Every structure is written in C-alpha cells, then in structure tokens.
C-alpha cells in the first residue's frame, strides 16, 4: 500500500471526502441537526408572533370602535344637557317678572299698607257694615 501511495502522491477526491467524513462527520451532522432545530423553532416563533400581532390588531380595532361609541354617547349626553339647560333658561326668562312690573306691584302693596289702596277701602266698607 505504501508503494501505491508513493506512486500516486495526490490522493483522490473520494479519499479526501472519506477522511473528512471520518474526522468531522459527526460534528457536522450535529451542527446540521442543531441548525435545523433552530430553524424550525424560529419559524414556529414567527408564526406565533404573526398570530399575536393579528390578535392585537383585532383587539385594537375593537377598542377603537368602543372608544368611538363612548365618545358619541358622551357627545350626545353633552348635547342633551345643553338643550335642557337652554330650555330651563328660556323657561326662567319667560316666567321672570321684569323690573317695571315688580316696581308697580311694590307701589300697589305700599299704597294698600298706607291705607290708600283698594284693599283699604274694602276693609273700611266691611267695618262700617258690621257696626
């Protein structure tokens, strides 16, 4: 065998491959298996991440819809309160006695208290009929 090796100093590519397989084959297969496992795990995690992102997007959409509905309800309540307030103010303005009417009423009451008003004459008439 040494005579063949001395005759052909260059070894064939097949022989080199066999030597490489003997020296590094187990390690390379182990690295390949680890790499394949890592690749599968990464793909699984990417799918899980995409699913989670879709769920979050759906939740975000639902929350935005609820928030929009709450804003509309709030705005409706504000508008209703404003309408009630305006109605109450209009009603109070319509029922309110203006200053001139109030002044005339107070003058009449003062005259009646003094005895020069209609009430005084009515009381005088009643007192005279009793006597």
C-alpha positions, 0 to 999 in steps of 0.5 A, a space after each residue: 500500500 505504501 508503494 501505491 501511495 508513493 506512486 500516486 502522491 495526490 490522493 483522490 477526491 473520494 479519499 479526501 471526502 472519506 477522511 473528512 467524513 471520518 474526522 468531522 462527520 459527526 460534528 457536522 451532522 450535529 451542527 446540521 441537526 442543531 441548525 435545523 432545530 433552530 430553524 424550525 423553532 424560529 419559524 414556529 416563533 414567527 408564526 406565533 408572533 404573526 398570530 399575536 400581532 393579528 390578535 392585537 390588531 383585532 383587539 385594537 380595532 375593537 377598542 377603537 370602535 368602543 372608544 368611538 361609541 363612548 365618545 358619541 354617547 358622551 357627545 350626545 349626553 353633552 348635547 342633551 344637557 345643553 338643550 335642557 339647560 337652554 330650555 330651563 333658561 328660556 323657561 326662567 326668562 319667560 316666567 321672570 317678572 321684569 323690573 317695571 312690573 315688580 316696581 308697580 306691584 311694590 307701589 300697589 302693596 305700599 299704597 294698600 299698607 298706607 291705607 290708600 289702596 283698594 284693599 283699604 277701602 274694602 276693609 273700611 266698607 266691611 267695618 262700617 257694615 258690621 257696626 
